[in-house]
Amino acid sequence: MTLTASPQITTLTSKGQIAIPASLREEFGLKAGDKLVFSAAANGLLLKKATPLDYAWHHGLENTLQEWHSAEDEVYNAL
């Protein structure tokens, strides 16, 4: 795979959405409806196409955090 040499710039909308430039969508085989994973990195964000391992990790983590979704959390979030 030949990686795009120059950085691509896009705009974050007021709804928190971004458009991935067409050249990068083609290069990485991204299509409408694909699930993407954002991860924090030392120098910014890492974005990648979700894999079955990502789904398994997310599902496992989600089950361990159920106790954090409570009525008390909803009251706090409303402050």
URZI-V531337 format. One record per residue. RES is the residue in one small letter. PHI is phi in radians with two decimals (NA if undefined). Layout:
res = [RES,RES]
phi = [PHI,PHI]
This chain:
res = [m,t,l,t,a,s,p,q,i,t,t,l,t,s,k,g,q,i,a,i,p,a,s,l,r,e,e,f,g,l,k,a,g,d,k,l,v,f,s,a,a,a,n,g,l,l,l,k,k,a,t,p,l,d,y,a,w,h,h,g,l,e,n,t,l,q,e,w,h,s,a,e,d,e,v,y,n,a,l]
phi = [NA,-1.67,-1.48,-1.07,-1.36,-1.67,-1.12,-1.92,-1.98,-2.39,-1.97,-1.49,-1.41,-1.12,-1.60,1.41,-1.74,-2.26,-1.87,-1.47,-0.94,-0.94,-1.08,-1.32,-1.04,-1.12,-1.05,-1.86,1.14,-1.52,-2.25,-0.96,1.64,-1.09,-1.59,-2.14,-2.00,-1.78,-2.33,-1.30,-2.23,-1.00,-2.00,2.61,-1.97,-1.94,-2.13,-2.57,-1.22,-1.17,-2.02,-0.97,-1.14,-1.07,-1.10,-1.12,-1.10,-1.08,-1.09,-1.11,-1.18,-1.00,-1.17,-1.43,-1.80,-1.00,-1.13,-1.41,-1.76,-2.35,-1.05,-1.09,-1.11,-1.11,-1.13,-1.06,-1.09,-1.36,-1.15]
